[in-house]
Amino acid sequence: MVDNGFNEYTKSGLGAVKIGKYLCKQCNETPEEDRSIWEKIKTEFFNQLGLMLMSRDLSG
């Protein structure tokens, strides 16, 4: 496999991450690195944001 650049995944206001992609010379496929960490970061961020907003609403 050879490095074939990257794909950039973004979430407005949160950030962006570059996920590497590769080219397999034998089968001519272009697999991509696992992006589950980006999905976990987004999920955790929005979960925490929701908890902060609920906490603020309950206290005020």
C-alpha angles and dihedrals in degrees: 000000000000129000110261103183126265145278118232120221118195140184114198111251093004106070144252138271130200115222116197122235129198141201121227108212093200100054100017091232123144108217120185131218116259111277097188091111089063091051090049092050092051093046094048093046094052092043090055092045090053092050091051092051093048090048091051092049093049094048098047 
